[in-house]
Amino acid sequence: MLKFSAQIPTRRVVRLRLPTALIAATAVALATAPSALADTSFSSNWSGYAVHRSGVRFREVKAAWRQPTVSCAAGSQSYSAAWVGLGGYNQNSNALEQIGTEVDCSASGHVISSAWYELVPAPSEDINLQVRPGDYMAASVTVVGHRVTVSLEDATRHRSFTRSFDAGSIDVTSAEWIVEAPSDCVSANSCTTLPLADFGSTSFALASARTTTGHSGTITSRYWDWTAITLSPGGRRFIAYQGSGPAAGAATPSALLLGGSAFSVTYQQVSAQGNPFFARRATATAAGYLLHPGR
């Protein structure tokens, strides 16, 4: 979500039918996926899973999740987002096609829940879709050539959003299922990763991807490699400008379940005291644009 502001804001920051089995899929671990073709990575703004392999191009990514409830306190703003997307993982990426939801804490301690889509490097756009903590969401991103279709359904409220665009910049070298600490920019070279909201745990289910050659599978498919990403201060910033790191908060993905189609991301509190990362500016390793800043 790309947006520039004079200061960190006070914040306001196809159709899918969600199966009844989502509740069971997100709550019950029936099997743990094998660790073949897997690696791990640390990021200062992403947590979850990405799939990728040299020569592989992706056409579609899907998943479902339950909008989390955040713990808020007056006087402390914080932010979190859950999304699926194509692109952005490669070190030199300058594009990302994504759709998701956000749940934040306002300065007065209120929970703010919303939905959005973004075609980086274009700014993010709010979706006129009422989303509340506890709602079951299903999302997909499909790219054919430079035609991008994003879809989001709130199965709890029986409302959905679908829109197609022609995009100038496209990256389909990876697929992602991510919980993110949003960032905010005051200029192209001055960005801040916002404090991560205490979202407890967010569970993804029905995660799948499809390549341009028609191969479909879960995160652990033999057609691609996969990476578990832990959000930790000092880690790599994905698809981001230069900027400082998060004030507090970390997040860790669980092991993959249900044949690689489900996992959860869990929030962890991180103290800034004594951590040298918080005393310096962090340089982005990706040559792209800011992903998902607060609004």
N, C-alpha and C positions, 0 to 999 in steps of 0.2 A: 504494500500500500504506500504509494509515493505521494508525499505532500510536504510542502515547505511552509514554515511558519516563522514569525519573528521571535517566538519563544516557545518553549514546550507548552502545549495547549492545556487549558483546564480540562478539556476533553468533552466533547460529546462523544475521540481519536479518530427424444430426450426427456423429459419428465421421469423421475425415478420414483418407484414405489418401494418403500422401505418394508422388508419382510418382517413379520412378527418375530421371526427367529433372532432378530438383532439383539433383543434383551438377553436371550440366553447366550448368544455369541460373545457379547461383551462382558458377561458376568462369569462364565464357566470356562475353565481352561481344559479342553479335552485332549490336546496334544501339544507338545513343544516341537517346533521346527528344527531341523538339523542345522549345524553351524557351517556347512560347506559354502564356499564362495562368499564368505562374510568377512567384514572388517568393522572397525569402530572409528569414530571421529568425535572431536570435541568442538563445540561452537559456542559463541557468546550470544547467539540469538535464535538458534534452532534446536529442537529436540524431536526425535522420532526416527523415521527410516527413509532412506532413498535407495532406488535401484538404478543401475547404470551398467554399461559395458561398451567398450570400444566398438564402433561400427553399428551399434543398436540404436534405433530411433523409435520413439514412443508416439503412439497416436491417441491413447486414452488412459486416464487414471480415474479410479473410483474409490470411495470409502463411505462409511457411515460412522457417526459418533454421537454421543450424548453431550449436549451443551452443558458445561460444568457450572457449578455454583462457586463463586469466589468469596473468600473471607476478606471483608473490608473494614477499615477503621478510619474514623474522621481525621482529616489532616494528612492523609497518606494516599496519593494517587498511585495506581499501578495498572498494568495492562497485560492482556494475554490474547492469543489468537490460535485457532485450530483451522487447518486447511489441507486441501490436496492440490497438487500442481504438477506441471511439466516444466522442466528446465531449472536453471539456477544453481545446480549442484556443481557443475564444472568450474574449476578455478578461474577460467577466463570468461565465464558466462556474463552476458549483458542483457538477458531476457528471461522472463519467467511468466507462465500463464497459470493463474491460480484463482481459487474461490474458497471462501470459508466463513467462519463466524468469529466474533470477538466478544470477550466478556472482561470488563474493566471495573476498577474502583474509582469513583469520583473523589474530589477533595473533601466532600462532605460525608464520605463513607458509604455512598449508595452504589449499588451494583448497576452497571450499564451493559446491556446485551444487544448485539447488533449483528448484521450480516454484510458481506462485501465481496467484490471481485477485483482483480487487478491483472493487467497485462503490462508488466514491467518492460520498457521504461516509462510507460504512461502512468499517471497517478491512479490511485485506487478509487473505486466508486462504491458508494453505499447502495445496498439493495433494500428496496421498500418491502421488507418482509419482517414481520414481528417474530422475534426469536426470544425465548425465555429460558433461563437455566432449567435443565431437566428435559428439554425438548429433544426428540430424536431427529437428527439431521442426516441427510444423504446428499452426496455431492459428486460431481464428475466434471472433468475437463477433457475436451476432445479437440484435436488439431488435425486438420487435413489441409496440406499446403500451408497457406497463410490464413486460413479460415479457422477461427477459434470459437468453440461453443462451450459456455459454462452453464452449469445447472446446479441448483440447490433446492432441496425439498425439506420442509419441516413436516415430518410425518405425524407429529403430535397434533398440529393445528391444521393439517391437510391443506397446506398452501405451498406453492412452489414458484421458482423463478428460473427462466431459461433465456439466454441471449447469445447471439452470434455476432462476431466481429471479423473484419479483415485487419490483420495486424502487420505492421511493417517489419518488426523484429520478432523472431520466433526462436525458441530453444526447446528441442524435443529430445535432448540427449540423456534425460533422466526423468524419473517420476518420483514424487515425494508425498509423504503423509507426515505432517509436522504440527507440533505445538510451538509457538514462537513468542519471544519477547519483542514486541513492536519497537520501532525506532522513530525518531523525529529529527527532521533536518531544518536548520536555519539557512543553509546554503548548500551548494553542491559539494563542498568540502568540509562541512561542519555538521555532523550528525551525532545524535545521542541515542543509545539503546535505552529504552524506558524501563523503569522497575517492573519486574515480572510479578503479576498478580498471583496470589496464593489460590490456585485453581484446584488444589487437592489432587485429583487424578482425572485424566481424560482418557476414555477408552475408544479406540478405533476398531471397527469390524468391517467385514466384507471388503477388505482392501484388495484391489486387483489392478493390473495394468495390461495394456495391449500394445504391441509393437506395430510399426507400419507394414510389416510383413505378415501380420495376422496372428502372431503368437500371443496367447493370453495366459495369465497366471497370477498367483499371489506374489507376495514380496519375495518368497524363497524359490520362485520358479527357476528351473535350470537354464532358462533363456537369458538370464542376466545375473549380475552380481548385486549384492546388497550391503548397505552400510547402516549400522546403528549409530545415531547421533545423540550425544549427551550435551545439554546446554550447561556450560560452565564458564565463569568469568575467565577471560584470557584466551578462550578458544577462538577458532576461525570464525570470522563474520561472513555469512553467505550473502551473495548478491547485494553488497552494501558499499556505500561510500566510506571514506575515512570517518572515524568517529570514536567516541568514548564508549566504554562498556556499561553493562547494567549496574545499577546501584545496589541491587540485592536480588537474590533468587537464582535457583538452578532447577533443572528438570532432567529426569532420567527415563529412558524408555525401558519397558519390561522386555523379557524374552518374547519371541514371536509364538503365537498360539494358533490353534485351529488350522494347521497346515500352512502357516505363514500369512493368514488373512486377518489376524487380530493381534492387538497389543495395547498397552496403556502407557501413558506418560505421567509421571508423578512429580509434583512440585517439591522442592527442598529449599529451605531458608539458607541463605549465605550471608555471613557477616562481612562487611566491608573493612572492619577494623583489622589492621595489620596485613591487609592484602595489598601488595604493591600494584596490582593491576588497576585498582581504583584511583591511584595517584598519578596515572599517566594517560596520555592519549593512546588509544589502540589503533594501529594502522590496518586497514582492510587488506586482505590478501586477494580478494576478488576485484576484477576490474569493471564491475557492473554498476548498478544503481541501488539506491536504498530500497529495501523490501519492507513493506508494511509498517510505516511509522504511525504513531498516534495521531489522532485527528483533533 
